[in-house]
């Protein structure tokens, strides 16, 4: 997609270059000219001749050299034509800073722009963006004035203004970047294209994004699974705004795009292994830990501190993020006990006490790092008068130099600890001002490893489904102009895809009724008996429904029902009765359905049924088609998932049977994208099976 | 309690003063001597004669002048005797830095210390603490080396080491303090004493605490309600560690104290109007907003920004914290529309666009601040090249100068925005580095106002209870050595306190059975019939339980039951039958009970019953006795509280009837503190009543 040509441009033309300071057209030329970029800079402006030492061309058509990248900051309507000309000069990429496209309703102009770029094989960044920075070759093709330090985070943002704030913040916080991209309206190049490119970029270890809206969940999931299944998994960390309805409304009004609700994004992130950050600070904490620590799955953490209180706060955070506090080996405890004062705590959290100098930290950390129980380590320090800030930082650097164990260090405070913090940062050790974000960052690291190393698996697939039957049902309905399939019709579709249903059978005589009951349920069988007739709409009104019919009295009840119905509805033609097993007592009511996320795709919904659906809204989502892992994540992800394990004497539910139902639904909606609504409600989850009791389907 | 004498000491003796640098005994004398303290400094050390220009006494007994405060940093066992001598010199307060008391198991020595202080009317801070700082008179009687800026936050910490970290942090973050106290083991002076004192301190606007464990919830609640009901409410913000079991374990091991679980603290904070912070940063954000903004209840917030993305992130946070995004008036929108470029958003979040200079901010903020819909305001700024940082800061200062509306400003970034941030801080405008904490801080401000202005109300009390009856029941049981009251016995207690129960009555003949049934339930009554006999343990085994007995067949069933039981158990003496209403169908099962929080007190527990108790753990707690407000908070605080409003055709529950049950239980456990366990399970909540179906009670 020419993104390599973009980031490694040998020559950049700036259309809309300006000599007036503090304008976009001036900033871009200044940033390219003054921050170390070595390529050719070709400003274009009809009225001036020279800018920051570069010859200014009056028209892009006049340029007598080759242009790799064109940066455009002129009114929107002129942009497509400029790109056409740039293409003739060899341009492979365009960065369109100009606003005035889709975001203010000019959808057509944006389409035209896309078209021109596509026809001319030009990768387009923007429009309506801040520009692009490559920290490695010092190419600041943006109007943000700061060149970030070189580092391993590639940052992309759908908000240009956030870029400048982040650069301003990063400058003080020792956060380094590989690439820095304001992605704007992403008319052409979007996050997925960029992630694909960055995956090949050796300088980039992690991709951090600020996102307001994404498209095509399936493509994102498949791309990230594909890219990350090898030896070179590269995490993507996302700060997604619009969690709330009000936030989503604000996005729609400033981007001109509608998008799915937050649960649609949660599902996407879970399936694609994307790490979600909830704040700007978390975004960079999570990104940074991947720059300095190896990707590892960890479960147990040791906290080393010179202060009890912060040790407890950190313990809380460790547990909150799903880790355990490691139990140190007897040997580790013995070694520490020998060297530490009696009041010290040699159990995790290890407290070397407020008067600890560097030697105590060094000894304790050496012991801990050798202990296999310590999979991850958090070191805390509070500055007491005897605390040796720099010596302790050096001790930590020395001890951890050859270790592969993830470590986060929090030297708490500012004024007196900052020299130590800078030493740690220079040695590529992750630091946080306060201890709270340390555990969250380790969780991000470990969770991504777990995701990338999990068996991804194939989409759930069943051979015993009757695709043709459903095709027929839908064709017939379409021909008749019907789109909605209530109860009975929906159950036919369920049957075709072999969902577990209550067994039912038709009988045409009292003798047959008794025989069929015996076949279905033996001597002790219990059934619902329903009259079958095309002429009867409300069966129960005419005595056409009986519950708890037993095998023994089935024959008698058959005769009784036919007589009653004939009396009440003499004109109706009767086709015998339907005998259906009674639904088992007990069990847990589940709701299983389909939900369409605008712009993102079709999701399977799985949740707690009954009256608690509304009250607790305990539902999970995943994009179809689903793997077994996806299905299990939905089942175990419910807040009330413990109910499946068996509570209060209730037996545990067979989760494999739930997986099967989820899988069949996933296959059905993948086979028939015309399904826009489908609810199985309830799906009854039992110890030995799960049964569809009712369903409804709507197609386009 | 002599705390005024402590903070305004005219003379301070330091026992354990040392000439060796970087020791506690040296630090305290140095800090007092070099940071501006104007009182007399009296170091005590047997071996030296002079320290930091002060005469050193070899023994406290030798001191020939009056001592207001004694600071002690010598081995624990010598401390009580030193205090005795200090008392003879006039000491009103002692700050015991020495460790080696309760925290390492020396409970007796700590008791002895307490005793000495009490007998000599000495207020004791510590032991095992860092010391005390009064920023106003520059008295740093601690071994933390930094003197904080003077401000309006009183900070207290149960972790001494956290104090030094906070001072180090505050020094860079322009956080000012009134008093700064390391409270240590709080053998004598505890948080409540200190809060009571600080309430009278004009310099203190807010009290911020780091806490590991508290005692006596009722005293804390009553004190804070009492202190804050006047015109001078002073918020308390707490960072409480030990949220998790592992964290609580770590606390127990380093303080030597057990404490209640986190839900016990949540209940305490809710009832006492304490604002809970979850991180150190939040603790100071929440404290700071009270220093610079008036206490006001707000519901609607306006966000003003020059960047769409941060505007959306902030919108999310605003909604997440329970606020609404204010809808601006037509007039406000009109005024802004006239002055802003077309692409700007004049609806909330108001976006003055990336190229906004100070004038746009000024105009928009003027319009917004006049609009009654804007109850609180968050202003965001990202630094673009044309952004006027200082001019915009000045504009914000000018426009908000005379406004009483709470405002938080986030100039996002560091390097280029810091001059503006400093101007804002100097003008007492609350700032945050990123926008996320702004809404949370405004929520802290508003929630405290709501709490302090709420009608507090009296404890729920009912006159129709039979106190004597329960006294008798308990006396009898105690005499018999019984402590546990299962089902039937517990229901007697419930009846005495007039809880709504199913009606029941005894009948001694078939005729009487029919008559009583009619009296209880008319012709359509349905009952459970149970044999009454002291000789029968398992009634149902001998045919002594019948369900769904109707008024019509009651006489016949009576005869039938007496015959069956007589046949099966001929030796038993029968006392007729108990007729009890059948429990109504439907309704919501509630669990209502008593829970003891170690060290904190007796809580009422209210939660969702049935199988979801275990799965969802949806329960609330409150300390007895409860007011109506407390009871409603519990009911409406459940995650599933929506169920009481009526869902899926189920009728709404009468919450007043729930309040009544909660109130009766609160009264019962307050009247009888010997009750250590009590569960009403289930309490059946119905549209017109709530009924106790079963209960169990355990006394000490």
Interface residues (C-beta under 8 A of the other chain):
Chain A: X22 X23 X27 X99 X100 X104 X143 X144 X145 X146 X157 X158 X159 X160 X161 X162 X164 X165 X166 X167 X168 X169 X171 X172 X173 X210 X212 X239 X241 X242 X243 X244 X245 X246 X247 X250 X251 X253 X254 X255 X278 X279 X280 X281 X306 X307 X308 X309 X310 X311 X312 X313 X315 X316 X318 X319 X320 X324 X325 X343 X345 X347 X349 X351 X354 X382 X383 X384 X385 X386 X412 X413 X414 X415 X416 X417 X433 X434 X436 X611 X612 X614 X615 X616 X639 X640 X642 X643 X647 X648 X650
Chain B: X22 X23 X27 X99 X100 X104 X143 X144 X145 X146 X157 X158 X159 X160 X161 X162 X164 X165 X166 X167 X168 X169 X171 X172 X173 X210 X212 X239 X241 X242 X243 X244 X245 X246 X247 X250 X251 X253 X254 X255 X278 X279 X280 X281 X306 X307 X308 X309 X310 X311 X312 X313 X315 X316 X318 X319 X320 X324 X325 X343 X345 X347 X349 X351 X354 X382 X383 X384 X385 X386 X412 X413 X414 X415 X416 X417 X433 X434 X436 X611 X612 X614 X615 X616 X639 X640 X642 X643 X647 X648 X650
